[in-house]
Amino acid sequence: MPVYDRFASIYQRGPYVRFSQNLAESVLPEYLGYLGFKPRDVLDMACGEGSFAVIMAQQGYSVTGIDQSPQMIELAKSRAHEAGQSVTFLVEDMRAIPYENQFDLVTCFFDSLNYLLNIKDLHEAFAGAFRALRPGGYFIFDMNTIYGLAVDWMREETYIQNEADDFIEIHRQSFDYENLVAAMEVTIFRQQGVGWERIDETHRERGYPIADIQFLLSEIGFEIAGMYGSLSKRTEVQENSPRVWFAARKPGR
């Protein structure tokens, strides 16, 4: 069963959305100001339940969000409707982005790109972002580092991620050191009437050497405008940085 098929409704009630909200409300606008870049049309790859896209729309951007999960897209459409915002949400695979020269800014956040478990898929996602951008546009994204997956994720192998009166969400994590793939086993017990339903999903993320990410971006044609351990603080990537942030520019203009 694809990830997020049944997890989506619980996901939007968890702490995950705060990451996207903080990015849209403060971190990204501040960074765009630092770049002196004023985009108009934004494509959010792997948009999830739409919190980032909707807040960006509230700030006046024209936003399109794509995600391969139909359940997430339905939640995103509902979020936009409730907020009174016009956002285009579509079920699309980020390895086959169907746009060309249509956006000033492409984003992909919350380590969504780590879900691509081989270099070919990652290359296709980067190439799609490049095609979708107008010349002079930026592709800004984050990824979990190998350290983040192998060390930070493994600090607690089993823990309760979230709970409420009607559900509890438990995570169990492991790391395949040979293939650099972390597995997160998500188990949810959700109240259904007088009983409880069990939901199980496995989420896998691959860590990529930072040099490999840089090489792919450059090979596709991007200019790397920035690489950080923290986008908000614009700090350099360290050996123990759990996350890496990139700002890649499509040449032109």
C-alpha positions, -999 to +999 in steps of 0.1 A: +000+000+000+014+035-009+026+057+019+001+083+032-029+064+018-044+060+053-019+080+073-028+114+056-057+123+079-036+117+110-005+134+095-023+167+092-031+165+130+005+160+139+035+183+145+046+179+109+026+209+096+044+234+119+076+228+098+058+239+066+040+268+083+072+282+097+089+280+064+061+298+045+055+324+072+090+335+080+120+314+069+115+314+031+103+350+028+133+362+047+156+341+025+140+354-007+146+389+006+183+380+012+185+368-024+168+399-036+144+376-055+107+383-060+090+353-075+054+353-087+046+318-097+055+290-073+055+252-078+056+232-045+067+196-052+054+170-028+031+196-013+015+171+011-016+185+029-010+219+015-001+240+046+030+256+029+012+262-004-019+278+012+002+302+033+023+312+003-010+319-016-021+341+013+011+361+008+001+369-028+019+342-047+003+322-075+008+286-062+006+251-077+011+221-055+017+186-067+018+153-047+015+117-057-009+109-029-046+115-038-054+116-001-030+144+006-042+164-024-078+161-012-067+174+022-048+203+005-078+213-015-100+213+016-073+235+034-073+260+005-111+261+004-113+267+042-087+295+039-105+311+009-074+307-013-071+298-049-044+272-052-040+246-079-035+211-064-028+182-087-019+145-083+015+143-100+047+123-095+077+146-089+098+124-111+077+133-141+068+170-137+046+181-166+057+218-168+082+238-188+093+274-182+062+282-161+075+290-126+098+315-109+103+293-078+101+256-073+102+242-037+104+208-022+106+206+016+105+184+046+129+158+031+104+147+005+133+141-019+148+115+004+118+093-005+134+088-039+155+057-032+178+057-063+199+083-080+180+080-113+147+091-096+165+119-078+180+130-111+145+130-128+131+151-100+159+177-103+156+177-140+118+183-138+123+212-114+149+227-139+124+223-168+096+239-148+116+270-140+118+301-161+154+313-167+167+330-136+143+310-113+153+292-081+148+256-069+150+257-031+148+224-012+160+204+018+170+168+024+180+147+054+217+141+054+232+106+059+241+117+094+205+129+100+191+095+091+218+072+105+224+091+138+196+116+146+168+093+135+183+064+155+185+083+188+151+068+197+143+036+179+107+034+192+086+063+205+051+078+205+051+106+179+016+119+185-015+110+205-050+123+211-082+110+226-090+091+194-056+080+181-020+071+190+009+072+166+039+051+172+072+052+153+099+025+151+131+032+131+160+014+116+189+021+093+204+000+065+241+011+065+249-007+033+222+011+012+220+043+033+182+038+037+163+046+069+130+028+075+103+043+097+075+019+107+044+039+115+017+022+135-015+041+143-044+029+165-074+050+156-108+049+173-136+037+150-169+037+167-167+015+198-135-002+186-101+007+173-085+003+139-048-004+133-030+013+105+006+003+095+028+021+069+065+019+062+083+051+051+118+048+036+142+076+031+177+074+015+206+095+025+228+109-003+263+122-001+262+159-004+288+158-031+264+136-052+236+161-048+259+189-059+270+169-089+235+161-100+224+198-098+254+210-117+251+182-144+215+192-150+225+229-154+218+245-121+241+271-105+243+264-068+236+297-051+236+285-016+241+254+005+233+255+043+230+234+074+202+259+084+183+280+060+171+304+086+206+310+100+224+305+067+250+284+085+275+261+067+268+224+065+287+205+091+296+168+095+268+165+120+242+186+102+210+165+102+196+184+072+210+202+042+193+231+023+200+240-013+192+271-034+199+262-070+194+288-098+185+282-134+208+304-154+194+332-175+181+368-172 
